[in-house]
Amino acid sequence: MDAQETNTRAIFYNKIMDKKEQAAALFKSGYNCAQSVLLAFKDELNLNEEEALKLASSFGGGMGRLREVCGAVSGLFMAAGLKYGPADPKDHAAKTAHYALIQELAEKFKKENGSIICRELLGLSGPQGPEPEKRTPQYYKVRPCAEKVAFAAGLMEELLKQRGN
């Protein structure tokens, strides 16, 4: 077991942390923003760790560092879809209700954070190339990502409580 895996396990076994704290801690341990949100809810979504990490791997940095939709928001949407999304392509009412839920979550995130677009949240002009930045103390000082991840996880946690599961 490597150091990152040990750290990840410690985060999950810490029952004192809520989902917001777990997601932020996962981000600070090196996972991308989408992975951090989705992984915090792996048990509630019946996902194993590897599935959650692979599923969310493409959405960090606003979709592969394209700086489009914030990865924390994408992780939130994935979690909501896995938990509450419709599976029947002909169930128009269920699709409509689910899209309304996703739009509501997006609006809550946007109201608190000003946008759901990564580059706008980070004050960037566009894509930054494919190579992820090194996670240094300076990186964490200038990036609001851990807070965005925590906020998105808080929205999912609130949704689970509201719906009783």
Secondary structure, DSSP 4 states (H G I P E B T S, - for coil): --HHHHHHHHHHH-TTS-HHHHHHHHHHTT--HHHHHHHHTTTTTT--HHHHHHHHGGGHHHHTTS--B-HHHHHHHHHHHHHH----TT-HHHHHHHHHHHHHHHHHHHHHHS-SBHHHHHT--S---SSPPP--HHHHHH--HHHHHHHHHHHHHHHHHHHT-
